[in-house]
Amino acid sequence: MVELVKKAKKGDKESFSIIINNVKHKAYRVAYKYLKNEDDSMDAVCEGVVIAFKNIHMLKKPEYFETWFTKIVINQCNLQLKNRKKAEQITGMLQERIPAFNEDIYREELIIIKDKLKRMKPLDRNIIHLKFLLGYKFKDIAERLGIPESTVKTKAYKGIQELQKEI
């Protein structure tokens, strides 16, 4: 496996694919222990694969690939848990502000938000999705999209303001 990792570090996609196929099941089990949800665990592993592929050149010792990859997946799990906690806090704040939950109003607001998101420019919609739904940091979004961090912040806040106006 060490030889495959060395090839993958040099850019061999086939070797990377073979390595991931060897470790993905163990990584999924680790993710499931953290997240206790099949879909979230699969998302954590998939994000881990993307991150590992982009950063495999940074792996210093090829013999530790599995440990390195598992750590990436654990970091993704922790990010998801952090986002869950944020969502719970927001839900709690909303419940405090809204004395009685009205399902009809909720559906109407959800329809308005979805409609507004559809009408946004793809870049703006993508930034809002990455920041507020997936929990990425502004810096990471900027790197991923290849635009300045200040632009990402501006578009995120303007997009949220537009959504709040609609509601």
C-alpha positions as CSV (number, residue, x, y, z in Angstrom):
1,M,0.0,0.0,0.0
2,V,2.9,2.3,0.7
3,E,3.9,2.2,-3.0
4,L,0.4,3.1,-4.0
5,V,0.4,6.1,-1.7
6,K,3.7,7.2,-3.2
7,K,2.2,7.0,-6.7
8,A,-0.9,8.9,-5.5
9,K,1.3,11.6,-4.0
10,K,2.8,12.0,-7.5
11,G,-0.7,12.5,-9.0
12,D,-1.7,8.9,-10.0
13,K,-5.5,9.0,-9.6
14,E,-5.8,5.2,-10.1
15,S,-3.5,4.6,-7.1
16,F,-5.5,7.1,-5.0
17,S,-8.7,5.3,-6.0
18,I,-7.3,1.9,-5.0
19,I,-6.1,3.3,-1.6
20,I,-9.5,4.9,-0.9
21,N,-11.3,1.7,-1.7
22,N,-9.1,-0.1,0.9
23,V,-9.8,2.4,3.7
24,K,-13.3,3.7,3.0
25,H,-15.2,1.1,5.0
26,K,-13.2,1.6,8.1
27,A,-13.5,5.4,7.8
28,Y,-17.3,5.0,7.4
29,R,-17.5,3.0,10.6
30,V,-15.5,5.6,12.4
31,A,-17.8,8.4,11.0
32,Y,-20.9,6.4,12.0
33,K,-19.6,6.1,15.6
34,Y,-19.4,9.9,15.7
35,L,-22.5,10.8,13.8
36,K,-24.9,7.9,14.4
37,N,-26.5,8.6,11.0
38,E,-25.8,6.8,7.7
39,D,-26.2,9.8,5.4
40,D,-24.1,12.1,7.5
41,S,-21.5,9.5,7.9
42,M,-21.3,9.0,4.1
43,D,-21.1,12.7,3.6
44,A,-18.2,12.9,6.1
45,V,-16.3,10.2,4.2
46,C,-17.0,11.8,0.8
47,E,-15.8,15.2,2.0
48,G,-12.8,13.4,3.5
49,V,-12.0,11.8,0.1
50,V,-12.1,15.3,-1.6
51,I,-9.9,16.8,1.0
52,A,-7.4,13.9,1.0
53,F,-7.2,14.0,-2.8
54,K,-6.5,17.8,-2.8
55,N,-3.9,17.5,0.0
56,I,-2.2,14.1,-0.4
57,H,1.0,15.9,-1.4
58,M,1.1,17.2,2.2
59,L,1.2,13.6,3.6
60,K,4.8,13.2,5.0
61,K,4.9,9.5,5.7
62,P,3.0,7.3,3.2
63,E,2.8,4.4,5.7
64,Y,0.4,6.6,7.8
65,F,-2.1,7.3,5.0
66,E,-4.9,5.4,6.7
67,T,-4.4,7.3,10.0
68,W,-4.1,10.6,8.1
69,F,-7.3,9.9,6.2
70,T,-9.2,8.8,9.3
71,K,-8.2,12.0,11.0
72,I,-9.6,14.0,8.0
73,V,-12.9,12.1,8.3
74,I,-13.0,12.7,12.1
75,N,-12.5,16.4,11.4
76,Q,-15.4,16.3,9.0
77,C,-17.6,14.6,11.6
78,N,-16.7,17.2,14.2
79,L,-17.6,19.9,11.7
80,Q,-21.0,18.3,11.2
81,L,-21.6,17.9,14.9
82,K,-20.7,21.6,15.4
83,N,-23.2,22.5,12.6
84,R,-25.8,20.4,14.3
85,K,-25.3,22.2,17.5
86,K,-25.6,25.6,15.7
87,A,-28.8,24.5,14.1
88,E,-30.2,23.4,17.4
89,Q,-29.3,26.8,18.9
90,I,-31.0,28.6,16.0
91,T,-34.1,26.4,16.4
92,G,-34.2,27.1,20.1
93,M,-33.9,30.9,19.5
94,L,-36.7,30.7,16.9
95,Q,-38.9,28.7,19.2
96,E,-38.4,31.4,21.9
97,R,-39.4,34.1,19.4
98,I,-42.4,32.2,18.1
99,P,-44.7,31.3,21.0
100,A,-46.6,28.7,19.1
101,F,-45.3,26.8,16.1
102,N,-47.5,27.3,13.2
103,E,-46.8,24.6,10.5
104,D,-48.6,26.6,7.8
105,I,-46.5,29.7,8.4
106,Y,-43.4,27.6,8.5
107,R,-44.3,26.0,5.1
108,E,-44.9,29.4,3.6
109,E,-41.6,30.8,4.8
110,L,-39.8,27.7,3.6
111,I,-41.4,28.1,0.1
112,I,-40.4,31.8,0.1
113,I,-36.8,31.0,1.1
114,K,-36.5,28.2,-1.5
115,D,-37.9,30.5,-4.2
116,K,-35.6,33.3,-3.3
117,L,-32.6,30.9,-3.3
118,K,-33.6,29.7,-6.8
119,R,-33.7,33.3,-8.1
120,M,-30.2,34.1,-6.6
121,K,-27.2,34.1,-8.8
122,P,-25.5,30.6,-8.7
123,L,-22.4,32.0,-7.0
124,D,-24.4,33.7,-4.3
125,R,-26.5,30.6,-3.7
126,N,-23.4,28.4,-3.5
127,I,-21.8,30.7,-1.0
128,I,-24.9,30.7,1.3
129,H,-25.1,26.9,1.0
130,L,-21.4,26.4,1.8
131,K,-21.4,28.8,4.7
132,F,-24.8,28.5,6.4
133,L,-25.8,24.9,5.5
134,L,-22.5,23.1,5.4
135,G,-20.6,25.3,7.9
136,Y,-17.5,26.1,5.9
137,K,-15.3,29.0,7.0
138,F,-15.2,32.1,4.7
139,K,-11.5,31.4,4.0
140,D,-12.2,27.8,2.9
141,I,-15.1,29.0,0.7
142,A,-12.9,31.6,-0.9
143,E,-10.2,29.1,-1.7
144,R,-12.7,26.6,-3.0
145,L,-14.4,29.1,-5.3
146,G,-11.2,31.0,-6.2
147,I,-12.4,34.4,-5.2
148,P,-11.3,36.9,-2.5
149,E,-12.5,36.2,1.1
150,S,-13.9,39.7,1.3
151,T,-16.2,39.0,-1.7
152,V,-17.4,35.8,-0.1
153,K,-18.3,37.7,3.1
154,T,-20.1,40.4,1.3
155,K,-22.1,38.0,-0.9
156,A,-23.0,35.9,2.2
157,Y,-24.2,38.7,4.3
158,K,-26.1,40.4,1.4
159,G,-27.7,37.1,0.5
160,I,-28.9,36.6,4.1
161,Q,-30.2,40.1,4.3
162,E,-32.2,39.4,1.1
163,L,-33.7,36.2,2.6
164,Q,-34.6,38.0,5.8
165,K,-36.4,40.8,3.8
166,E,-38.5,38.1,2.1
167,I,-39.6,36.6,5.4
